Amino acid sequence: MNIVLSGPSGSGKGTITEILTNKMGYRKFTTCTTRSPRENEKDGFDYYFLSKEEFDNYVNNGVMYNIREYGGNLYGSFEKNMDNIESTVPVIFQLTPDRAIKMKEANPNTLLILVLPPSVDELKNRRKDRSAKRVEDDIKNLEDAMDYDFVVVNDDLELAVTQIIEAIKAFETKTFSTNNVQNQNLIKDFINQFNNASLSSKVEKVFNKEIADSWDDKARFVTYHGIKNPITSEVLSSIHNGMSIADIGCGTGKLISKIDRKIDNSILTGLDISCDMIDHAQNRTMTGNNKTFFINDDFMKYDFKNKFDIIIFSYVLHHMSDPVEALKRAKELLTNEGNILFSVPGINYLSETFNPSELNGRYSIEEMDEIVSEAGLYPLSACRNNFLMSFNSYEMYIEYLKSIGTYQKINNYQNTEWDSEFNKKVLERFDASSLITGEYLTYNCKDKNKILIRS
């Protein structure tokens, strides 16, 4: 007998699968994937986690079957005929509805179960490292689950497991009956909830796929004169093997990959509110010497389970609505010896083309010192780094501003064009300047209270 559990990422089907295997002795069919493992996922149980190269080698050697691409990652199995596995106990599969329907057509002795969270709001709370795009794709696929045998709402885990066991036993004894009307109403209600909700903030929409895909390629717009930003070297000089490190915000994958190449036996976590930035990060090649997690969520809302030796805000603090509260939250997530490293634009950043009132999120050293103090942090080091930028044309300058989110920030994070009068003023200032100033303030801080306790 085949048991298929489907549901959106975060619905709890993985947890239910583990309970069923432990409690009932059912067998879990494990497939292969090239995506990164999520927190608490077990290699060999949830999936066989493979690199793209490993996966391709299995394909080329003719031992990888049922290959498909989903959410930008490859999936497959070592079993050619997975629809008809020989087993003395029921076999549990976790499949998308479209693949599950094909399994039922090939093997009618298949029970299709859809697991739903109680609400879209609860799904967002459970999302953790699942990208918002992946969740959206999952929910769109629910249309294919309208003819499932059983739909369970995972509001109470123990109750949901009990209901699933009862459904399995009824199916085994040929006493099971499908309530199509109830099932379809539950699915339709959930889809409607999702359609009426927004999982994206303004900032998330700004840092879209176009920006994510070109994040490492800003040199095509600009020529830098001097050291652009010392935070990377500050981070790399502060790390060692066996650390727990979190990088928050824009382009997290780029810095995490540099850290991954320098140290081993560490836990590296990258968090970004943009699902496209996280998708881009997950497609980077890592060494495999560290545990690496990428999380698509809001830093101020995500429920971190662990403390960190280093928390990094490299290009994001000035995009947050309240930098003080963000630093306070980071402080609470530090280990006793933990540090916070961050970099923000200085007051002279792009000063040739924008007046102070036209572009917020640029700080003087005095302003940033006050923010650090208000957050209860002590700056072990702070530096102001100036450099210059040159652009071949105004059009290149605008493309550069769009690639870092500054263009949209001026428009209150709307992906719309500036009005013609403002654009004309910026153009005139640009034409009057041969070079554009870049400036970053970089801080390395500790919790002030923990410093006082030690001394």
Secondary structure, 3 states (H helix, E strand, C coil): CEEEEECCCCCCHHHHHHHHHHHHCCEECCCEECCCCCCCCCECCCEEECCHHHHHHHHHCCCCEEEEEECCEEEEECCCCHHHCCCCCCEEEECCHHHHHHHHHHCCCEEEEEEECCCHHHHHHHCCCCCHHHHHHHHHHHHHHCCCCEEEECCCHHHHHHHHHHHHHHHHCCCCCCCHHHHHHHHHHHHHHHHCCCCCCHHHHHCCHHHHHCCCCHHHCCEEECCCCCHHHHHHCCCCCCCEEEEECCCHHHHHHHHHHHCCCCEEEEEECCHHHHHHHHCCCCCCCCEEEEEECCCCCCCCCCCEEEEEECCCHHHCCCHHHHHHHHHHCEEEEEEEEEEEEECCCCCCCCCCCCCCCCECHHHHHHHHHHCCEEEEEEEEEEEEEECCCHHHHHHHHHHCCHHHHHCCCCCCCCCHHHHHHHHHHHHCCCCEEEEEEEEEEEEHHHHHHHC
